[in-house]
Amino acid sequence: MLKAVGARHILAGCCGNLKNIYSSGADWTRALSALDRILLLEPRAIDDLLETRDRVRTARMFRSRLEISRAYHAGARAFPMLTARANR
């Protein structure tokens, strides 16, 4: 069976939806306002936010390294004579 949730939890969920909508539209002022409301309603949500922040940082790090690797390999295909010299 489903468990009943309180009004604070429902309001925090609505604020989370608003935060996502505002963030996707790059309306950062409203997104931060919604985030403030989430933290007022559920102070423990800060742990989830910090975990999400760490995941985003890791994803960005890997994305930038992937882009560097792709650029390198694209350059290697465009200039095979350079990679042939490097392999000597």
N, C-alpha and C positions, 0 to 999 in steps of 0.2 A: 504494500500500500504506500501511497504517497504521504509524506509528512507535511503538515501545515506549516507555513512560514509566516513570520510576522510582517507587520506593515513596514518596518525599517528595512527589512531584506528586499521587499518588493520595490520600495522607493530607491534603494541602492541599485537594484537591477535596472530600473528605468533611467537613473542617472548614468549608469554604465552604457546603456544604449545611446543616450544623448552624447556622451563623451565620444563614442565611436563615430557617430554621425558627424559631429563637429570636427573631429580629427581628420576624417576622410575628406572633408571639405576645406581643410586647412584653416578653420576658424579657431585658432589656438586660444583666444581669450575665453570663448565659451567652453571650449574643451577643458581648460584649467578650472573654470568655474564649476563645471560638472564634477570634475575630479575632487575639488574641495568638498562638495556636497557628499560625495561617496565616502570620503574620509571622516566627515562629521557623523554620518549614519553608521558606518562600520569602520572603526579605527584599526581593526586587525587587517583591513584590506591593504595596508601599507606593505605587509610582507609579500602579498601577491604582486603588488606593483614593482617592488624591488626585484623579485624573481623575473618578472617580465622584462624589466630593464636590462638585467644581465643576459637574458636570451637574445634581446635585440642587439646588444653590443656584440655578442658572439656571432650572430648572423651577419652583421655589418662587416666584421673582421673577415669572415670567410668569403663574403661577397666581393670585397675589395681584392682579396688575394686571388679569387677566381677570375676577376676581370683582368688582373695583371697577367695571369697565366694565359688567358685567352688572347690577350694582345700580343704576348710573346709568341705564341704558337701561330697566330695569324701573320705576324711579321716573318716568322720562319718559313711559312708557306709562300709568302710574297717574294722573299729573297733567299731562295735555296742555296745560293752560292755563299751566303754569310754563315749559314749553319754548317755547310760542308767545311769551311775553314775552321770553324770552332771545334769540329769533331776531330781535327788532325792532331 
